[in-house]
């Protein structure tokens, strides 16, 4: 099976989209989690836990971008 260089670059680009989103999410959740624990120690507000779930959208967006990159390969 012969693989063209373009297909390999598409795969690398899709992987970078997912990895970039995952690293950004990990960094954001680390800083938000530390601040959130300080907030919860002073004031008990369960609504504040919502802010810990917001960075997960970056991983989903990275997955969507990777899917769009790969789907345009065949088109």
PQR file of N, CA, C, O and H, with PARSE charges and radii, in Angstrom:
ATOM      1  N   UNK A   1       0.848  -1.177   0.000 -0.4000 1.5000
ATOM      2  CA  UNK A   1       0.000   0.000   0.000 -0.0000 2.0000
ATOM      3  C   UNK A   1       0.889   1.234   0.000  0.5500 1.7000
ATOM      4  O   UNK A   1       1.781   1.365   0.838 -0.5500 1.4000
ATOM      5  N   UNK A   2       0.650   2.117  -0.922 -0.4000 1.5000
ATOM      6  CA  UNK A   2       1.430   3.339  -1.046 -0.0000 2.0000
ATOM      7  C   UNK A   2       0.675   4.462  -0.336  0.5500 1.7000
ATOM      8  O   UNK A   2      -0.500   4.708  -0.608 -0.5500 1.4000
ATOM      9  H   UNK A   2      -0.075   2.010  -1.603  0.4000 1.0000
ATOM     10  N   UNK A   3       1.364   5.129   0.568 -0.4000 1.5000
ATOM     11  CA  UNK A   3       0.766   6.234   1.307 -0.0000 2.0000
ATOM     12  C   UNK A   3       1.425   7.525   0.832  0.5500 1.7000
ATOM     13  O   UNK A   3       2.650   7.649   0.850 -0.5500 1.4000
ATOM     14  H   UNK A   3       2.319   4.929   0.788  0.4000 1.0000
ATOM     15  N   UNK A   4       0.623   8.463   0.417 -0.4000 1.5000
ATOM     16  CA  UNK A   4       1.138   9.738  -0.050 -0.0000 2.0000
ATOM     17  C   UNK A   4       1.549  10.603   1.132  0.5500 1.7000
ATOM     18  O   UNK A   4       1.077  10.410   2.253 -0.5500 1.4000
ATOM     19  H   UNK A   4      -0.372   8.362   0.402  0.4000 1.0000
ATOM     20  N   UNK A   5       2.432  11.556   0.866 -0.4000 1.5000
ATOM     21  CA  UNK A   5       2.906  12.448   1.921 -0.0000 2.0000
ATOM     22  C   UNK A   5       1.771  13.334   2.444  0.5500 1.7000
ATOM     23  O   UNK A   5       1.766  13.717   3.614 -0.5500 1.4000
ATOM     24  H   UNK A   5       2.815  11.713  -0.044  0.4000 1.0000
ATOM     25  N   UNK A   6       0.816  13.655   1.576 -0.4000 1.5000
ATOM     26  CA  UNK A   6      -0.310  14.491   1.995 -0.0000 2.0000
ATOM     27  C   UNK A   6      -1.182  13.820   3.029  0.5500 1.7000
ATOM     28  O   UNK A   6      -1.664  14.471   3.956 -0.5500 1.4000
ATOM     29  H   UNK A   6       0.821  13.344   0.626  0.4000 1.0000
ATOM     30  N   UNK A   7      -1.389  12.514   2.877 -0.4000 1.5000
ATOM     31  CA  UNK A   7      -2.203  11.782   3.848 -0.0000 2.0000
ATOM     32  C   UNK A   7      -1.508  11.742   5.207  0.5500 1.7000
ATOM     33  O   UNK A   7      -2.162  11.828   6.246 -0.5500 1.4000
ATOM     34  H   UNK A   7      -0.997  11.986   2.124  0.4000 1.0000
ATOM     35  N   UNK A   8      -0.197  11.611   5.198 -0.4000 1.5000
ATOM     36  CA  UNK A   8       0.546  11.614   6.451 -0.0000 2.0000
ATOM     37  C   UNK A   8       0.490  12.964   7.141  0.5500 1.7000
ATOM     38  O   UNK A   8       0.365  13.031   8.364 -0.5500 1.4000
ATOM     39  H   UNK A   8       0.335  11.540   4.354  0.4000 1.0000
ATOM     40  N   UNK A   9       0.581  14.038   6.374 -0.4000 1.5000
ATOM     41  CA  UNK A   9       0.495  15.375   6.960 -0.0000 2.0000
ATOM     42  C   UNK A   9      -0.892  15.667   7.499  0.5500 1.7000
ATOM     43  O   UNK A   9      -1.041  16.369   8.499 -0.5500 1.4000
ATOM     44  H   UNK A   9       0.682  13.983   5.380  0.4000 1.0000
ATOM     45  N   UNK A  10      -1.908  15.130   6.839 -0.4000 1.5000
ATOM     46  CA  UNK A  10      -3.273  15.290   7.346 -0.0000 2.0000
ATOM     47  C   UNK A  10      -3.419  14.576   8.686  0.5500 1.7000
ATOM     48  O   UNK A  10      -4.028  15.109   9.613 -0.5500 1.4000
ATOM     49  H   UNK A  10      -1.787  14.559   6.027  0.4000 1.0000
ATOM     50  N   UNK A  11      -2.864  13.375   8.786 -0.4000 1.5000
ATOM     51  CA  UNK A  11      -2.937  12.634  10.045 -0.0000 2.0000
ATOM     52  C   UNK A  11      -2.182  13.356  11.155  0.5500 1.7000
ATOM     53  O   UNK A  11      -2.644  13.391  12.296 -0.5500 1.4000
ATOM     54  H   UNK A  11      -2.369  12.942   8.033  0.4000 1.0000
ATOM     55  N   UNK A  12      -1.032  13.928  10.832 -0.4000 1.5000
ATOM     56  CA  UNK A  12      -0.266  14.672  11.837 -0.0000 2.0000
ATOM     57  C   UNK A  12      -1.039  15.922  12.268  0.5500 1.7000
ATOM     58  O   UNK A  12      -1.071  16.251  13.453 -0.5500 1.4000
ATOM     59  H   UNK A  12      -0.657  13.899   9.905  0.4000 1.0000
ATOM     60  N   UNK A  13      -1.658  16.614  11.316 -0.4000 1.5000
ATOM     61  CA  UNK A  13      -2.443  17.799  11.649 -0.0000 2.0000
ATOM     62  C   UNK A  13      -3.647  17.475  12.517  0.5500 1.7000
ATOM     63  O   UNK A  13      -3.968  18.218  13.445 -0.5500 1.4000
ATOM     64  H   UNK A  13      -1.632  16.346  10.353  0.4000 1.0000
ATOM     65  N   UNK A  14      -4.310  16.372  12.218 -0.4000 1.5000
ATOM     66  CA  UNK A  14      -5.461  15.970  13.036 -0.0000 2.0000
ATOM     67  C   UNK A  14      -5.011  15.588  14.445  0.5500 1.7000
ATOM     68  O   UNK A  14      -5.676  15.920  15.426 -0.5500 1.4000
ATOM     69  H   UNK A  14      -4.050  15.768  11.464  0.4000 1.0000
ATOM     70  N   UNK A  15      -3.888  14.895  14.538 -0.4000 1.5000
ATOM     71  CA  UNK A  15      -3.365  14.548  15.857 -0.0000 2.0000
ATOM     72  C   UNK A  15      -2.963  15.769  16.651  0.5500 1.7000
ATOM     73  O   UNK A  15      -3.178  15.822  17.862 -0.5500 1.4000
ATOM     74  H   UNK A  15      -3.348  14.625  13.741  0.4000 1.0000
ATOM     75  N   UNK A  16      -2.380  16.756  15.984 -0.4000 1.5000
ATOM     76  CA  UNK A  16      -1.982  17.981  16.680 -0.0000 2.0000
ATOM     77  C   UNK A  16      -3.197  18.765  17.174  0.5500 1.7000
ATOM     78  O   UNK A  16      -3.129  19.424  18.212 -0.5500 1.4000
ATOM     79  H   UNK A  16      -2.205  16.714  15.001  0.4000 1.0000
ATOM     80  N   UNK A  17      -4.307  18.696  16.436 -0.4000 1.5000
ATOM     81  CA  UNK A  17      -5.521  19.380  16.875 -0.0000 2.0000
ATOM     82  C   UNK A  17      -6.053  18.766  18.164  0.5500 1.7000
ATOM     83  O   UNK A  17      -6.482  19.485  19.067 -0.5500 1.4000
ATOM     84  H   UNK A  17      -4.362  18.160  15.593  0.4000 1.0000
ATOM     85  N   UNK A  18      -6.026  17.451  18.250 -0.4000 1.5000
ATOM     86  CA  UNK A  18      -6.521  16.781  19.455 -0.0000 2.0000
ATOM     87  C   UNK A  18      -5.559  16.976  20.624  0.5500 1.7000
ATOM     88  O   UNK A  18      -5.991  17.262  21.741 -0.5500 1.4000
ATOM     89  H   UNK A  18      -5.678  16.867  17.517  0.4000 1.0000
ATOM     90  N   UNK A  19      -4.264  16.822  20.375 -0.4000 1.5000
ATOM     91  CA  UNK A  19      -3.279  16.971  21.452 -0.0000 2.0000
ATOM     92  C   UNK A  19      -3.258  18.407  21.966  0.5500 1.7000
ATOM     93  O   UNK A  19      -3.167  18.633  23.172 -0.5500 1.4000
ATOM     94  H   UNK A  19      -3.913  16.590  19.468  0.4000 1.0000
ATOM     95  N   UNK A  20      -3.342  19.376  21.057 -0.4000 1.5000
ATOM     96  CA  UNK A  20      -3.355  20.776  21.491 -0.0000 2.0000
ATOM     97  C   UNK A  20      -4.550  21.083  22.382  0.5500 1.7000
ATOM     98  O   UNK A  20      -4.414  21.757  23.403 -0.5500 1.4000
ATOM     99  H   UNK A  20      -3.415  19.192  20.077  0.4000 1.0000
ATOM    100  N   UNK A  21      -5.720  20.586  21.995 -0.4000 1.5000
ATOM    101  CA  UNK A  21      -6.908  20.792  22.825 -0.0000 2.0000
ATOM    102  C   UNK A  21      -6.806  20.103  24.172  0.5500 1.7000
ATOM    103  O   UNK A  21      -7.259  20.636  25.185 -0.5500 1.4000
ATOM    104  H   UNK A  21      -5.831  20.038  21.166  0.4000 1.0000
ATOM    105  N   UNK A  22      -6.213  18.917  24.186 -0.4000 1.5000
ATOM    106  CA  UNK A  22      -6.083  18.184  25.450 -0.0000 2.0000
ATOM    107  C   UNK A  22      -5.094  18.871  26.395  0.5500 1.7000
ATOM    108  O   UNK A  22      -5.343  18.958  27.597 -0.5500 1.4000
ATOM    109  H   UNK A  22      -5.845  18.483  23.363  0.4000 1.0000
ATOM    110  N   UNK A  23      -3.983  19.353  25.857 -0.4000 1.5000
ATOM    111  CA  UNK A  23      -3.006  20.050  26.709 -0.0000 2.0000
ATOM    112  C   UNK A  23      -3.568  21.369  27.238  0.5500 1.7000
ATOM    113  O   UNK A  23      -3.347  21.719  28.398 -0.5500 1.4000
ATOM    114  H   UNK A  23      -3.782  19.282  24.880  0.4000 1.0000
ATOM    115  N   UNK A  24      -4.283  22.089  26.400 -0.4000 1.5000
ATOM    116  CA  UNK A  24      -4.889  23.343  26.846 -0.0000 2.0000
ATOM    117  C   UNK A  24      -5.941  23.094  27.921  0.5500 1.7000
ATOM    118  O   UNK A  24      -6.056  23.868  28.872 -0.5500 1.4000
ATOM    119  H   UNK A  24      -4.462  21.804  25.458  0.4000 1.0000
ATOM    120  N   UNK A  25      -6.702  22.023  27.771 -0.4000 1.5000
ATOM    121  CA  UNK A  25      -7.702  21.686  28.776 -0.0000 2.0000
ATOM    122  C   UNK A  25      -7.057  21.309  30.103  0.5500 1.7000
ATOM    123  O   UNK A  25      -7.521  21.722  31.166 -0.5500 1.4000
ATOM    124  H   UNK A  25      -6.608  21.395  26.998  0.4000 1.0000
ATOM    125  N   UNK A  26      -5.989  20.525  30.039 -0.4000 1.5000
ATOM    126  CA  UNK A  26      -5.302  20.125  31.271 -0.0000 2.0000
ATOM    127  C   UNK A  26      -4.737  21.337  31.998  0.5500 1.7000
ATOM    128  O   UNK A  26      -4.829  21.426  33.223 -0.5500 1.4000
ATOM    129  H   UNK A  26      -5.613  20.189  29.176  0.4000 1.0000
ATOM    130  N   UNK A  27      -4.157  22.262  31.260 -0.4000 1.5000
ATOM    131  CA  UNK A  27      -3.586  23.453  31.874 -0.0000 2.0000
ATOM    132  C   UNK A  27      -4.678  24.324  32.494  0.5500 1.7000
ATOM    133  O   UNK A  27      -4.520  24.827  33.606 -0.5500 1.4000
ATOM    134  H   UNK A  27      -4.082  22.189  30.265  0.4000 1.0000
ATOM    135  N   UNK A  28      -5.791  24.500  31.765 -0.4000 1.5000
ATOM    136  CA  UNK A  28      -6.888  25.317  32.270 -0.0000 2.0000
ATOM    137  C   UNK A  28      -7.540  24.687  33.488  0.5500 1.7000
ATOM    138  O   UNK A  28      -7.868  25.387  34.446 -0.5500 1.4000
ATOM    139  H   UNK A  28      -5.919  24.091  30.861  0.4000 1.0000
ATOM    140  N   UNK A  29      -7.730  23.376  33.465 -0.4000 1.5000
ATOM    141  CA  UNK A  29      -8.364  22.725  34.610 -0.0000 2.0000
ATOM    142  C   UNK A  29      -7.457  22.739  35.834  0.5500 1.7000
ATOM    143  O   UNK A  29      -7.947  22.781  36.963 -0.5500 1.4000
ATOM    144  H   UNK A  29      -7.464  22.807  32.688  0.4000 1.0000
ATOM    145  N   UNK A  30      -6.158  22.707  35.630 -0.4000 1.5000
ATOM    146  CA  UNK A  30      -5.251  22.763  36.772 -0.0000 2.0000
ATOM    147  C   UNK A  30      -5.344  24.111  37.474  0.5500 1.7000
ATOM    148  O   UNK A  30      -5.422  24.165  38.701 -0.5500 1.4000
ATOM    149  H   UNK A  30      -5.760  22.673  34.714  0.4000 1.0000
ATOM    150  N   UNK A  31      -5.336  25.184  36.718 -0.4000 1.5000
ATOM    151  CA  UNK A  31      -5.402  26.501  37.347 -0.0000 2.0000
ATOM    152  C   UNK A  31      -6.796  26.795  37.907  0.5500 1.7000
ATOM    153  O   UNK A  31      -6.925  27.393  38.975 -0.5500 1.4000
ATOM    154  H   UNK A  31      -5.273  25.140  35.721  0.4000 1.0000
ATOM    155  N   UNK A  32      -7.825  26.379  37.193 -0.4000 1.5000
ATOM    156  CA  UNK A  32      -9.184  26.592  37.693 -0.0000 2.0000
ATOM    157  C   UNK A  32      -9.434  25.741  38.935  0.5500 1.7000
ATOM    158  O   UNK A  32     -10.061  26.201  39.889 -0.5500 1.4000
ATOM    159  H   UNK A  32      -7.720  25.893  36.326  0.4000 1.0000
ATOM    160  N   UNK A  33      -8.946  24.506  38.924 -0.4000 1.5000
ATOM    161  CA  UNK A  33      -9.149  23.626  40.083 -0.0000 2.0000
ATOM    162  C   UNK A  33      -8.484  24.142  41.340  0.5500 1.7000
ATOM    163  O   UNK A  33      -9.051  24.056  42.430 -0.5500 1.4000
ATOM    164  H   UNK A  33      -8.436  24.132  38.149  0.4000 1.0000
ATOM    165  N   UNK A  34      -7.279  24.681  41.193 -0.4000 1.5000
ATOM    166  CA  UNK A  34      -6.593  25.234  42.372 -0.0000 2.0000
ATOM    167  C   UNK A  34      -7.350  26.433  42.931  0.5500 1.7000
ATOM    168  O   UNK A  34      -7.523  26.550  44.144 -0.5500 1.4000
ATOM    169  H   UNK A  34      -6.819  24.751  40.308  0.4000 1.0000
ATOM    170  N   UNK A  35      -7.797  27.315  42.056 -0.4000 1.5000
ATOM    171  CA  UNK A  35      -8.550  28.482  42.515 -0.0000 2.0000
ATOM    172  C   UNK A  35      -9.906  28.074  43.088  0.5500 1.7000
ATOM    173  O   UNK A  35     -10.393  28.679  44.043 -0.5500 1.4000
ATOM    174  H   UNK A  35      -7.657  27.219  41.071  0.4000 1.0000
ATOM    175  N   UNK A  36     -10.501  27.056  42.504 -0.4000 1.5000
ATOM    176  CA  UNK A  36     -11.806  26.602  42.968 -0.0000 2.0000
ATOM    177  C   UNK A  36     -11.731  25.997  44.363  0.5500 1.7000
ATOM    178  O   UNK A  36     -12.638  26.190  45.172 -0.5500 1.4000
ATOM    179  H   UNK A  36     -10.106  26.565  41.729  0.4000 1.0000
ATOM    180  N   UNK A  37     -10.663  25.270  44.650 -0.4000 1.5000
ATOM    181  CA  UNK A  37     -10.529  24.694  45.984 -0.0000 2.0000
ATOM    182  C   UNK A  37     -10.366  25.785  47.041  0.5500 1.7000
ATOM    183  O   UNK A  37     -10.867  25.652  48.158 -0.5500 1.4000
ATOM    184  H   UNK A  37      -9.926  25.113  43.993  0.4000 1.0000
ATOM    185  N   UNK A  38      -9.669  26.858  46.690 -0.4000 1.5000
ATOM    186  CA  UNK A  38      -9.566  27.993  47.606 -0.0000 2.0000
ATOM    187  C   UNK A  38     -10.908  28.662  47.830  0.5500 1.7000
ATOM    188  O   UNK A  38     -11.229  29.067  48.947 -0.5500 1.4000
ATOM    189  H   UNK A  38      -9.262  26.966  45.783  0.4000 1.0000
ATOM    190  N   UNK A  39     -11.692  28.776  46.765 -0.4000 1.5000
ATOM    191  CA  UNK A  39     -13.016  29.374  46.881 -0.0000 2.0000
ATOM    192  C   UNK A  39     -13.937  28.512  47.729  0.5500 1.7000
ATOM    193  O   UNK A  39     -14.656  29.023  48.587 -0.5500 1.4000
ATOM    194  H   UNK A  39     -11.431  28.446  45.857  0.4000 1.0000
ATOM    195  N   UNK A  40     -13.917  27.207  47.491 -0.4000 1.5000
ATOM    196  CA  UNK A  40     -14.803  26.315  48.244 -0.0000 2.0000
ATOM    197  C   UNK A  40     -14.398  26.213  49.707  0.5500 1.7000
ATOM    198  O   UNK A  40     -15.239  25.911  50.554 -0.5500 1.4000
ATOM    199  H   UNK A  40     -13.333  26.791  46.794  0.4000 1.0000
ATOM    200  N   UNK A  41     -13.124  26.460  50.026 -0.4000 1.5000
ATOM    201  CA  UNK A  41     -12.697  26.444  51.426 -0.0000 2.0000
ATOM    202  C   UNK A  41     -13.282  27.628  52.192  0.5500 1.7000
ATOM    203  O   UNK A  41     -13.552  27.534  53.390 -0.5500 1.4000
ATOM    204  H   UNK A  41     -12.441  26.706  49.338  0.4000 1.0000
ATOM    205  N   UNK A  42     -13.473  28.732  51.491 -0.4000 1.5000
ATOM    206  CA  UNK A  42     -14.017  29.918  52.155 -0.0000 2.0000
ATOM    207  C   UNK A  42     -15.535  29.994  52.073  0.5500 1.7000
ATOM    208  O   UNK A  42     -16.198  30.402  53.027 -0.5500 1.4000
ATOM    209  H   UNK A  42     -13.254  28.808  50.518  0.4000 1.0000
ATOM    210  N   UNK A  43     -16.076  29.599  50.930 -0.4000 1.5000
ATOM    211  CA  UNK A  43     -17.523  29.737  50.714 -0.0000 2.0000
ATOM    212  C   UNK A  43     -18.027  28.486  50.023  0.5500 1.7000
ATOM    213  O   UNK A  43     -17.519  28.115  48.964 -0.5500 1.4000
ATOM    214  H   UNK A  43     -15.537  29.268  50.156  0.4000 1.0000
ATOM    215  N   UNK A  44     -19.010  27.837  50.602 -0.4000 1.5000
ATOM    216  CA  UNK A  44     -19.553  26.603  50.034 -0.0000 2.0000
ATOM    217  C   UNK A  44     -20.604  26.949  48.984  0.5500 1.7000
ATOM    218  O   UNK A  44     -21.748  27.268  49.307 -0.5500 1.4000
ATOM    219  H   UNK A  44     -19.422  28.138  51.462  0.4000 1.0000
ATOM    220  N   UNK A  45     -20.188  26.878  47.717 -0.4000 1.5000
ATOM    221  CA  UNK A  45     -21.089  27.194  46.609 -0.0000 2.0000
ATOM    222  C   UNK A  45     -20.963  26.095  45.561  0.5500 1.7000
ATOM    223  O   UNK A  45     -19.997  26.089  44.798 -0.5500 1.4000
ATOM    224  H   UNK A  45     -19.258  26.619  47.454  0.4000 1.0000
ATOM    225  N   UNK A  46     -21.915  25.165  45.507 -0.4000 1.5000
ATOM    226  CA  UNK A  46     -21.783  24.053  44.554 -0.0000 2.0000
ATOM    227  C   UNK A  46     -21.873  24.483  43.087  0.5500 1.7000
ATOM    228  O   UNK A  46     -21.446  23.739  42.205 -0.5500 1.4000
ATOM    229  H   UNK A  46     -22.699  25.170  46.127  0.4000 1.0000
ATOM    230  N   UNK A  47     -22.414  25.661  42.815 -0.4000 1.5000
ATOM    231  CA  UNK A  47     -22.480  26.135  41.435 -0.0000 2.0000
ATOM    232  C   UNK A  47     -21.094  26.434  40.868  0.5500 1.7000
ATOM    233  O   UNK A  47     -20.916  26.472  39.650 -0.5500 1.4000
ATOM    234  H   UNK A  47     -22.761  26.266  43.532  0.4000 1.0000
ATOM    235  N   UNK A  48     -20.122  26.643  41.739 -0.4000 1.5000
ATOM    236  CA  UNK A  48     -18.769  26.970  41.289 -0.0000 2.0000
ATOM    237  C   UNK A  48     -18.112  25.778  40.592  0.5500 1.7000
ATOM    238  O   UNK A  48     -17.170  25.963  39.821 -0.5500 1.4000
ATOM    239  H   UNK A  48     -20.266  26.611  42.728  0.4000 1.0000
ATOM    240  N   UNK A  49     -18.586  24.573  40.846 -0.4000 1.5000
ATOM    241  CA  UNK A  49     -18.020  23.394  40.192 -0.0000 2.0000
ATOM    242  C   UNK A  49     -18.281  23.384  38.692  0.5500 1.7000
ATOM    243  O   UNK A  49     -17.628  22.655  37.945 -0.5500 1.4000
ATOM    244  H   UNK A  49     -19.351  24.423  41.472  0.4000 1.0000
ATOM    245  N   UNK A  50     -19.241  24.197  38.254 -0.4000 1.5000
ATOM    246  CA  UNK A  50     -19.520  24.307  36.824 -0.0000 2.0000
ATOM    247  C   UNK A  50     -18.302  24.844  36.064  0.5500 1.7000
ATOM    248  O   UNK A  50     -18.075  24.468  34.914 -0.5500 1.4000
ATOM    249  H   UNK A  50     -19.772  24.789  38.861  0.4000 1.0000
ATOM    250  N   UNK A  51     -17.531  25.705  36.693 -0.4000 1.5000
ATOM    251  CA  UNK A  51     -16.361  26.285  36.033 -0.0000 2.0000
ATOM    252  C   UNK A  51     -15.291  25.244  35.757  0.5500 1.7000
ATOM    253  O   UNK A  51     -14.457  25.446  34.874 -0.5500 1.4000
ATOM    254  H   UNK A  51     -17.715  26.010  37.628  0.4000 1.0000
ATOM    255  N   UNK A  52     -15.292  24.159  36.471 -0.4000 1.5000
ATOM    256  CA  UNK A  52     -14.322  23.100  36.224 -0.0000 2.0000
ATOM    257  C   UNK A  52     -14.676  22.301  34.972  0.5500 1.7000
ATOM    258  O   UNK A  52     -13.801  21.677  34.371 -0.5500 1.4000
ATOM    259  H   UNK A  52     -15.969  23.995  37.188  0.4000 1.0000
ATOM    260  N   UNK A  53     -15.932  22.313  34.578 -0.4000 1.5000
ATOM    261  CA  UNK A  53     -16.362  21.563  33.392 -0.0000 2.0000
ATOM    262  C   UNK A  53     -16.254  22.379  32.109  0.5500 1.7000
ATOM    263  O   UNK A  53     -16.304  21.806  31.020 -0.5500 1.4000
ATOM    264  H   UNK A  53     -16.643  22.819  35.066  0.4000 1.0000
ATOM    265  N   UNK A  54     -16.110  23.678  32.202 -0.4000 1.5000
ATOM    266  CA  UNK A  54     -16.076  24.520  31.002 -0.0000 2.0000
ATOM    267  C   UNK A  54     -14.885  24.244  30.084  0.5500 1.7000
ATOM    268  O   UNK A  54     -15.072  24.267  28.867 -0.5500 1.4000
ATOM    269  H   UNK A  54     -16.070  24.144  33.086  0.4000 1.0000
ATOM    270  N   UNK A  55     -13.676  23.985  30.582 -0.4000 1.5000
ATOM    271  CA  UNK A  55     -12.562  23.750  29.658 -0.0000 2.0000
ATOM    272  C   UNK A  55     -12.687  22.472  28.833  0.5500 1.7000
ATOM    273  O   UNK A  55     -11.956  22.305  27.857 -0.5500 1.4000
ATOM    274  H   UNK A  55     -13.524  23.966  31.570  0.4000 1.0000
ATOM    275  N   UNK A  56     -13.577  21.583  29.192 -0.4000 1.5000
ATOM    276  CA  UNK A  56     -13.749  20.349  28.422 -0.0000 2.0000
ATOM    277  C   UNK A  56     -14.203  20.631  26.996  0.5500 1.7000
ATOM    278  O   UNK A  56     -14.028  19.793  26.112 -0.5500 1.4000
ATOM    279  H   UNK A  56     -14.171  21.719  29.985  0.4000 1.0000
ATOM    280  N   UNK A  57     -14.778  21.792  26.771 -0.4000 1.5000
ATOM    281  CA  UNK A  57     -15.212  22.129  25.423 -0.0000 2.0000
ATOM    282  C   UNK A  57     -14.019  22.292  24.479  0.5500 1.7000
ATOM    283  O   UNK A  57     -14.173  22.142  23.267 -0.5500 1.4000
ATOM    284  H   UNK A  57     -14.920  22.473  27.489  0.4000 1.0000
ATOM    285  N   UNK A  58     -12.832  22.596  25.015 -0.4000 1.5000
ATOM    286  CA  UNK A  58     -11.651  22.718  24.146 -0.0000 2.0000
ATOM    287  C   UNK A  58     -11.269  21.369  23.542  0.5500 1.7000
ATOM    288  O   UNK A  58     -10.846  21.306  22.388 -0.5500 1.4000
ATOM    289  H   UNK A  58     -12.707  22.718  26.000  0.4000 1.0000
ATOM    290  N   UNK A  59     -11.414  20.294  24.310 -0.4000 1.5000
ATOM    291  CA  UNK A  59     -11.111  18.963  23.776 -0.0000 2.0000
ATOM    292  C   UNK A  59     -12.136  18.588  22.719  0.5500 1.7000
ATOM    293  O   UNK A  59     -11.784  18.025  21.683 -0.5500 1.4000
ATOM    294  H   UNK A  59     -11.758  20.345  25.248  0.4000 1.0000
ATOM    295  N   UNK A  60     -13.383  18.894  22.971 -0.4000 1.5000
ATOM    296  CA  UNK A  60     -14.429  18.588  21.993 -0.0000 2.0000
ATOM    297  C   UNK A  60     -14.199  19.385  20.713  0.5500 1.7000
ATOM    298  O   UNK A  60     -14.372  18.857  19.615 -0.5500 1.4000
ATOM    299  H   UNK A  60     -13.669  19.352  23.813  0.4000 1.0000
ATOM    300  N   UNK A  61     -13.810  20.650  20.844 -0.4000 1.5000
ATOM    301  CA  UNK A  61     -13.533  21.462  19.672 -0.0000 2.0000
ATOM    302  C   UNK A  61     -12.323  20.918  18.904  0.5500 1.7000
ATOM    303  O   UNK A  61     -12.327  20.920  17.673 -0.5500 1.4000
ATOM    304  H   UNK A  61     -13.669  21.080  21.736  0.4000 1.0000
ATOM    305  N   UNK A  62     -11.298  20.457  19.609 -0.4000 1.5000
ATOM    306  CA  UNK A  62     -10.149  19.850  18.938 -0.0000 2.0000
ATOM    307  C   UNK A  62     -10.534  18.595  18.185  0.5500 1.7000
ATOM    308  O   UNK A  62     -10.032  18.346  17.089 -0.5500 1.4000
ATOM    309  H   UNK A  62     -11.295  20.455  20.609  0.4000 1.0000
ATOM    310  N   UNK A  63     -11.423  17.801  18.763 -0.4000 1.5000
ATOM    311  CA  UNK A  63     -11.904  16.598  18.079 -0.0000 2.0000
ATOM    312  C   UNK A  63     -12.695  16.956  16.827  0.5500 1.7000
ATOM    313  O   UNK A  63     -12.554  16.295  15.799 -0.5500 1.4000
ATOM    314  H   UNK A  63     -11.831  18.003  19.653  0.4000 1.0000
ATOM    315  N   UNK A  64     -13.519  17.987  16.901 -0.4000 1.5000
ATOM    316  CA  UNK A  64     -14.306  18.412  15.737 -0.0000 2.0000
ATOM    317  C   UNK A  64     -13.382  18.909  14.632  0.5500 1.7000
ATOM    318  O   UNK A  64     -13.595  18.598  13.460 -0.5500 1.4000
ATOM    319  H   UNK A  64     -13.634  18.524  17.736  0.4000 1.0000
ATOM    320  N   UNK A  65     -12.355  19.681  14.998 -0.4000 1.5000
ATOM    321  CA  UNK A  65     -11.406  20.166  13.999 -0.0000 2.0000
ATOM    322  C   UNK A  65     -10.668  18.997  13.355  0.5500 1.7000
ATOM    323  O   UNK A  65     -10.485  18.979  12.137 -0.5500 1.4000
ATOM    324  H   UNK A  65     -12.182  19.933  15.950  0.4000 1.0000
ATOM    325  N   UNK A  66     -10.245  18.022  14.154 -0.4000 1.5000
ATOM    326  CA  UNK A  66      -9.573  16.852  13.612 -0.0000 2.0000
ATOM    327  C   UNK A  66     -10.492  16.076  12.671  0.5500 1.7000
ATOM    328  O   UNK A  66     -10.052  15.595  11.626 -0.5500 1.4000
ATOM    329  H   UNK A  66     -10.394  18.036  15.143  0.4000 1.0000
ATOM    330  N   UNK A  67     -11.755  15.957  13.038 -0.4000 1.5000
ATOM    331  CA  UNK A  67     -12.705  15.266  12.170 -0.0000 2.0000
ATOM    332  C   UNK A  67     -12.885  16.005  10.857  0.5500 1.7000
ATOM    333  O   UNK A  67     -12.959  15.382   9.798 -0.5500 1.4000
ATOM    334  H   UNK A  67     -12.112  16.348  13.887  0.4000 1.0000
ATOM    335  N   UNK A  68     -12.957  17.332  10.918 -0.4000 1.5000
ATOM    336  CA  UNK A  68     -13.103  18.126   9.698 -0.0000 2.0000
ATOM    337  C   UNK A  68     -11.865  18.020   8.812  0.5500 1.7000
ATOM    338  O   UNK A  68     -11.977  17.976   7.586 -0.5500 1.4000
ATOM    339  H   UNK A  68     -12.897  17.838  11.778  0.4000 1.0000
ATOM    340  N   UNK A  69     -10.708  17.979   9.419 -0.4000 1.5000
ATOM    341  CA  UNK A  69      -9.470  17.830   8.637 -0.0000 2.0000
ATOM    342  C   UNK A  69      -9.457  16.486   7.920  0.5500 1.7000
ATOM    343  O   UNK A  69      -9.127  16.416   6.736 -0.5500 1.4000
ATOM    344  H   UNK A  69     -10.617  18.015  10.414  0.4000 1.0000
ATOM    345  N   UNK A  70      -9.810  15.434   8.619 -0.4000 1.5000
ATOM    346  CA  UNK A  70      -9.781  14.101   8.024 -0.0000 2.0000
ATOM    347  C   UNK A  70     -10.904  13.924   7.004  0.5500 1.7000
ATOM    348  O   UNK A  70     -10.709  13.255   5.989 -0.5500 1.4000
ATOM    349  H   UNK A  70     -10.079  15.490   9.580  0.4000 1.0000
ATOM    350  N   UNK A  71     -12.074  14.511   7.255 -0.4000 1.5000
ATOM    351  CA  UNK A  71     -13.175  14.334   6.315 -0.0000 2.0000
ATOM    352  C   UNK A  71     -12.935  15.091   5.013  0.5500 1.7000
ATOM    353  O   UNK A  71     -13.457  14.691   3.972 -0.5500 1.4000
ATOM    354  H   UNK A  71     -12.232  15.054   8.079  0.4000 1.0000
ATOM    355  N   UNK A  72     -12.173  16.156   5.043 -0.4000 1.5000
ATOM    356  CA  UNK A  72     -11.862  16.877   3.807 -0.0000 2.0000
ATOM    357  C   UNK A  72     -10.812  16.154   2.970  0.5500 1.7000
ATOM    358  O   UNK A  72     -10.583  16.514   1.815 -0.5500 1.4000
ATOM    359  H   UNK A  72     -11.749  16.481   5.889  0.4000 1.0000
ATOM    360  N   UNK A  73     -10.179  15.147   3.540 -0.4000 1.5000
ATOM    361  CA  UNK A  73      -9.189  14.370   2.789 -0.0000 2.0000
ATOM    362  C   UNK A  73      -9.843  13.629   1.632  0.5500 1.7000
ATOM    363  O   UNK A  73      -9.289  13.580   0.535 -0.5500 1.4000
ATOM    364  H   UNK A  73     -10.365  14.854   4.478  0.4000 1.0000
ATOM    365  N   UNK A  74     -11.013  13.053   1.867 -0.4000 1.5000
ATOM    366  CA  UNK A  74     -11.682  12.288   0.821 -0.0000 2.0000
ATOM    367  C   UNK A  74     -12.443  13.174  -0.167  0.5500 1.7000
ATOM    368  O   UNK A  74     -12.728  12.754  -1.288 -0.5500 1.4000
ATOM    369  H   UNK A  74     -11.464  13.092   2.759  0.4000 1.0000
ATOM    370  N   UNK A  75     -12.770  14.392   0.247 -0.4000 1.5000
ATOM    371  CA  UNK A  75     -13.579  15.250  -0.600 -0.0000 2.0000
ATOM    372  C   UNK A  75     -12.755  16.071  -1.487  0.5500 1.7000
ATOM    373  O   UNK A  75     -13.287  16.856  -2.272 -0.5500 1.4000
ATOM    374  H   UNK A  75     -12.539  14.733   1.159  0.4000 1.0000
TER
END
